[in-house]
Structure formats: structure tokens, C-alpha cells
């Protein structure tokens, strides 16, 4: 076990290359199951979640070598079962269900169970598969989906990123046309759809809430580059603000993919300037963080995956801020830890009120999920003295080379052994 040790109070200045998006890379890798030819993906982030999915896909019959560029080759699917051990480690494993079902007529995937940030059921995925002809059985903690998929209309009562991705992949190989209504519009879904089109899928309405997919008998080889990670970019923008620094975030189309967080970060006092290579970010001329009122929403609203980081930033705002979480019911677990560092936050149901303070104090803190961990790192960068963040395996799931990226910009941050925590 390791921890991250931060000596706070240093201004960050420099360049941060933004990695490929974890939440785009995971479904894109699953799309590799849809063709017997190879799918080559560039700009994959090297993260624990990517390794876990590589392991699962290998068990299902894919041949993959780890790296920033991978080719996923699946001449034959050798197993249609995603076991509990894998799905438990990473909820996104559920995304193999659609491709397996579409290609093999059967998929057996463990139910993911609860997770730290809330209940997170998969009912929307299952109902959508039924809508296009699958039979679903639940037994011994597993979902068994089977049947020949035929087109149909799927109307999601609630917007779901994962369910939209799962059904989109499956519909590509279904007989006939599938209409997906109230589809999630996150840029990671458009990334997946563009990759599927490169593989020969027929999809229209990409980027909108109504996707139309005309099934084809098979998909073929393709090469695709994973989009930049808008959440990683937003997290480092918050680091620039909280340390009074200036960071150039390197990546293509950052401004477009960060819609939602960018508006909120601007309201909070950050100024973004487009450069040849990305986005330069720093606080405005007054050099202060401004209190905001933020509500998490599906894209293009403010993303739930930026909520914890924005809250860390708001601990240092002028005045007060209110942040409401509408996507997940238990996503304020960073609050008590931030309070241990001197933050003044009260939670009432799904709303947190943050009264700005002029200093945070270093402390040992414990991370409970990926984005909560990042909020504690951000607080540590701005706090006086030493902060130790335990349970950093959460961070390794989603932030590539976090310590190195921050170090070259002047942060005093390192990894150290932790005693069994
Ligand atoms: C994805 C992202 C995650 C992000 C989330 C919301 C990946 C790998 N993960 O997760 O980082 O926080 O989108 O932007 O891309 N729901 C149901 N039934 C379902 C499915 C979802 O009730 O069958 C509910 C969830 O409990 C939640 C809401 O719908 O309240 C949104 O969840 P969803 O968009 O599906 O999140 P994920 O795809 O799991």
C-alpha cells in the first residue's frame, strides 16, 4: 500500500499533458469485442481500470498488449461470462454485456452490486436489451442475457451514460434499426459512436439525445484515437486556481469537451485562454476564487465527476458556495475529510454549503472513491504543511502519472509506503 504525501502551499506553473479519457477508453475497448478484425486504439491512458478491463477482455478471448496504443484482436470469443471478481473491481465491466450479446447471442455478467458513491443499479441497461429482443434472467447474482437482437425503440426514462453505451454497441449488430431516445450526450458517447462508425456501423444523431442505429451483419477493423480526459483537465484547472498558479493543459479540443465544467470554472474565477496546444488556465486579475451555485447534471450540464474537485476549490472561495449533487445519492464522502483540513462545509441532503476560508491545513486523510481522492490532493496542494492521502489505489484507477505531472509544475508531492491503510 502507498500513500501520497504533499507539502502544500507551492504555486503551480507549467504544462500538463492531458491523458486519454478513462471513461471513453473503457467503452472503446469493449467495442473491440464487436469485430473479429482488430480494433487499434491510440492514446489509451495507462491506468488500473484499463488493466482490469484488459484482463477481463483477455478472459473473453481478446488478444491485447498493454500500452498507449493497443490492438484488440478477437477472432473468436472464447467465454461469454464476466465473473463477479472482475465486475466488482470495476463497474464499467458491465459494458461487455452489449457486445457479447450482439456477437454471440449470449452474455452472462455478474451484477455489479453497490459501490461507494451510491446504489448504481443496471435496470436501465437490462430493460433496453429487452426492448431490442433479448431475454434477461437474473440468477445467483448474475445476469444472463440471450437471444437474437432485432431493432426496436429504446426510451430511457433517466439519462444513463453506461446504458446508452451498452445498447449503442449492441444495436450495431442487431437486425433492423434501433432508435435510442433520451440517450446520454456525453462526449465519451460521441467518441464511442465515431469509433463504431469507423468500424462500419451506421449511426445517425451522434451528439444528440436521439440516436438511430441501422444494424449491419458485421463490423470491421479500424483505428481510433481516444479523446482527452475532460475530468482530468478540469481537475488540474482547479489545481491552478487553488495554488494561484498558471497551467497550460495540453490536448486537442479541450474547450469543446469541457463544456459544462468550463462555464462553472469560469464563474468561479478561472480564466481560460486557447493556445496552439491546449488551454492556459489561471485565476482572473483579482486573483480570487468566487463563490458559485452548482448543480450536477447530465452533459452538457456540470459533471458529477467534477463535483468533489469543485468543492475542494470552493473551500477557498470568497463568500459561500452551494453545490447540489443530483446524479448519485452518496457522493459527498470527501466532505468530512475536507473539513478535517479546515474546510467549512455543511451538508443537507443532496446539497452542500461551503463557506470559504482563507487557509486549509494539512492532515492525514482517507480517500473513498476516485474523484473524492482528487479533491483531497487538490486541498493538500493548497494547504499549509503536510497532507497525507491514504488509499491511493482509487487515484491510480483514473489519473495517469498524477505525481509526476504535478511535480514538474512545482508541487512538492511524492508517493511513500503506507502501513496497511
Ligand atoms: C458513468 C461514468 C461515471 C460518471 C457517470 C455519470 C464511466 C465508466 N463512468 O457512469 O464516471 O460519474 O457516468 O456521468 O463512464 N442508473 C439507474 N439504472 C441504471 C443505470 C443508471 O438507475 O441501469 C442511475 C444511476 O444510479 C445514476 C444515474 O442513473 O443515478 C446516472 O448513472 P450512469 O450515467 O449510468 O452512470 P455510469 O454509466 O455508471
Boltz pocket constraint, residues with backbone or C-beta under 6 A from the ligand:
constraints:
  - pocket:
      binder: B
      contacts: [[A, 22], [A, 23], [A, 24], [A, 26], [A, 91], [A, 92], [A, 118], [A, 119], [A, 120], [A, 121], [A, 122], [A, 123], [A, 124], [A, 125], [A, 126], [A, 158], [A, 159], [A, 160], [A, 161], [A, 162], [A, 163], [A, 184], [A, 188], [A, 303], [A, 304], [A, 305], [A, 326], [A, 327], [A, 328], [A, 329]]
      max_distance: 6.0
